[in-house]
C-alpha cells in the first residue's frame, strides 16, 4: 500500500512539472486534468471518499472543461482580431 502511495505521489509531481514544459495550452490542460484524477485516486486510497468525489468532479472534470472552453474562446477572439486587422488594411 505504501509503495502505491509513493508511486502515485511521484507521478503527480512529475505530471505537475510536465505541465510547465508543454508547448500548447491544450496539452497542459489535459495533463492538469489527469493529475487531478490521480489526486482523486489518492484520496480514495486514504478512504476519503467524499473528498475524492469532489476532486474528481470539480478538480478534474469542471476545471478541465473550463480550461478547454477558455482556450477555445481565446483562439476565436484572436482569429476575429486578425480578420479585423486584415480588413482595416484593405
N, C-alpha and C positions, 0 to 999 in steps of 0.2 A: 504494500500500500504506500509506504513512504517513498519508494522508488518511482511510483506513478506520479505522486505529487511533485517530486523533484523534477521529473521529466516534463510534466505539464508546465511547471514554473519556468523552466529553461526555454521551452518552446514559446511561451507567452512573451518572455523577454526578447527572444530573437525575433518574434513576429512584430513586436512593438518597434524594435530597431529597424526592421526591414521597411516599415512604413516611411521612415525618413529618407530612404535611398531609392524610392520608386520614381520612375520617370513621369508617370501620368497620375493624375489625381484619382482616376477610377481604380487603378491598382491599389493605391494607398487606402482608399475607402473600403475596398474588398478585404484587404488584409486586416484592416481595423475591425471589420465585422467578424472575421474569423477569430481574431484574438478575443473578442467579446464572447463568442460562443465557447471558446476554450475556458474563459473565466466562469461561464455558467456551468460547464462541466466540473470545474474546480470546486464550485460551491456545492454541487451535488455530492462530490466526494466528501465534503465536510458536513454533509447531511443538513445543509441549509437550503432546503428545497424552495422555500418562498423567495429567498434572495436569488436563487438560480433561475426561477421562472421570471422574475423581474429583470434580471440581467439579460436573459435570452430575448425577452420581448422588447424591452426598451433599448438596452445596450447594443444588441446585435441587429435586431430587425428594424426598429423605428429609426435609430440613428443612422444606420447604413442606408436605408431608403431615403432619408432626408439628405444625406451626403450626395447620393446619386441624383436626386431631384435638383439640388442646388448646382451641381456640376453641369447638368443639362441646361438649366436656366441661364447660367453664366455663359455657356457656349452660344446659346441663342442670342443673348444680348450682344455678345462680341460680334456675331455674324451680322446682326442688324446694324451695328455701328459701322462695320466695314462697308456694308451696302450703302449706307447713308453717305459715308465719306467718298465712295466712288461716284455716287450720284451728284454730289456737290462739285466734284472735279470736272464734270462734263459741261 
